[in-house]
Amino acid sequence: MGVRLIMRFAASKGNMPDLTPQTLTSPRVGSNAGSAAGAVSTSNIFGALRRKSPKYDEIGNTAADVLTAENIAAMEAEAAMSVASINAMGTAARGKLEADYYDKMASAAKAQGQRSMFGSIAGAGLGLLTKGLTGGLL
């Protein structure tokens, strides 16, 4: 028996080539020696090797799932940092507005106190002045 070719071509007189692949079955063992040695078909060997080989498609899918989960986690962390940054800027702005408000209130109270003090001094001085001029009749 000779080696079978993977594909047969029949290219004479415009015939289309036969591109069907050959099967991986081995011919039957023709002697008692092969039977005694426990010869098996190559397709059985190939099938066993294929079943026990690494599942690269599953490994690739798992890697893609892990990468997707990693990207999602990174985006969620970035969004959380953005929210925290916006909240911190809002808190800082509110604190500045409150500080400015309390400074204005303190300035207004100080000015009111000064006016009140000057008003009291002026009122007392006016009272003395009018008592002094009229002899206390007013």
C-alpha distance (Angstrom), angle and dihedral (degrees) to the residues before:
residue distance angle dihedral
M1 . . .
G2 3.74 . .
V3 3.76 131.4 .
R4 3.78 112.7 -82.3
L5 3.78 117.7 -128.5
I6 3.76 118.9 -124.1
M7 3.83 92.9 -128.8
R8 3.77 132.4 18.5
F9 3.79 121.7 -143.5
A10 3.76 123.2 -158.0
A11 3.77 101.8 -177.2
S12 3.78 100.7 156.6
K13 3.81 119.4 118.6
G14 3.83 95.7 -0.8
N15 3.79 96.9 -60.4
M16 3.80 114.7 156.4
P17 3.81 114.0 -110.7
D18 3.80 118.7 -110.5
L19 3.82 104.4 -119.9
T20 3.79 99.1 177.0
P21 3.79 112.0 127.0
Q22 3.77 120.1 -120.8
T23 3.78 118.7 -112.1
L24 3.77 121.6 -109.9
T25 3.79 96.3 -123.2
S26 3.75 117.3 126.9
P27 3.78 123.1 -135.6
R28 3.76 117.7 -102.0
V29 3.74 116.1 -86.0
G30 3.78 107.3 -98.2
S31 3.77 101.2 -162.1
N32 3.76 138.7 50.2
A33 3.83 89.6 -117.5
G34 3.80 92.1 67.3
S35 3.78 91.7 46.1
A36 3.76 91.4 49.6
A37 3.81 91.0 51.2
G38 3.83 90.9 53.9
A39 3.80 96.8 -117.3
V40 3.80 114.5 -165.5
S41 3.75 131.2 -167.3
T42 3.80 119.9 -90.6
S43 3.79 90.4 -128.8
N44 3.81 89.5 60.9
I45 3.80 90.1 49.5
F46 3.80 91.8 47.1
G47 3.82 91.4 47.2
A48 3.80 91.9 51.2
L49 3.80 91.7 48.3
R50 3.79 91.2 47.8
R51 3.82 93.2 50.3
K52 3.80 91.0 51.7
S53 3.80 96.7 41.9
P54 3.83 122.0 103.2
K55 3.78 113.3 -81.7
Y56 3.80 97.8 -124.9
D57 3.79 93.3 176.8
E58 3.82 90.7 56.6
I59 3.81 91.0 44.8
G60 3.81 90.1 51.3
N61 3.81 92.2 47.7
T62 3.80 91.3 48.7
A63 3.82 90.9 49.4
A64 3.81 90.4 50.3
D65 3.82 90.7 49.3
V66 3.81 91.2 49.7
L67 3.81 91.7 48.5
T68 3.81 90.7 49.0
A69 3.81 91.6 49.9
E70 3.82 89.7 48.4
N71 3.81 91.8 51.4
I72 3.81 91.5 48.0
A73 3.81 91.1 50.2
A74 3.82 90.6 49.4
M75 3.82 91.6 50.4
E76 3.81 91.9 47.9
A77 3.81 90.8 49.7
E78 3.80 90.6 48.9
A79 3.81 90.7 50.0
A80 3.81 91.0 49.4
M81 3.81 90.3 50.7
S82 3.81 90.5 49.7
V83 3.81 91.3 51.1
A84 3.81 91.1 47.7
S85 3.81 90.9 48.8
I86 3.81 92.3 50.0
N87 3.81 90.8 47.8
A88 3.81 91.3 48.6
M89 3.81 92.1 50.1
G90 3.81 89.6 48.7
T91 3.80 91.5 50.2
A92 3.81 91.4 48.5
A93 3.82 92.2 48.4
R94 3.82 91.3 48.2
G95 3.80 90.1 49.0
K96 3.82 91.1 51.5
L97 3.80 91.4 48.7
E98 3.81 90.8 49.7
A99 3.82 91.4 47.7
D100 3.81 91.0 50.1
Y101 3.82 89.9 48.2
Y102 3.82 92.7 50.8
D103 3.83 90.6 46.8
K104 3.82 90.5 53.0
M105 3.80 90.8 46.7
A106 3.80 90.8 50.3
S107 3.81 91.2 48.2
A108 3.80 90.6 48.7
A109 3.81 91.7 48.6
K110 3.80 90.8 48.3
A111 3.79 91.4 49.3
Q112 3.81 90.3 46.8
G113 3.79 89.6 50.5
Q114 3.78 91.6 50.0
R115 3.81 91.6 48.8
S116 3.77 89.6 47.8
M117 3.81 90.7 49.9
F118 3.79 92.7 48.2
G119 3.80 89.5 45.2
S120 3.80 90.8 53.2
I121 3.78 92.5 47.6
A122 3.79 91.9 46.1
G123 3.80 91.4 46.8
A124 3.79 91.8 50.7
G125 3.79 91.7 46.0
L126 3.78 91.7 48.2
G127 3.75 90.0 49.2
L128 3.80 91.8 52.1
L129 3.72 91.2 44.3
T130 3.76 94.1 51.9
K131 3.77 92.8 44.7
G132 3.72 89.5 49.5
L133 3.78 94.3 49.7
T134 3.75 98.6 42.7
G135 3.70 98.1 31.5
G136 3.75 93.0 -112.3
L137 3.75 95.8 -57.5
L138 3.76 95.5 124.3
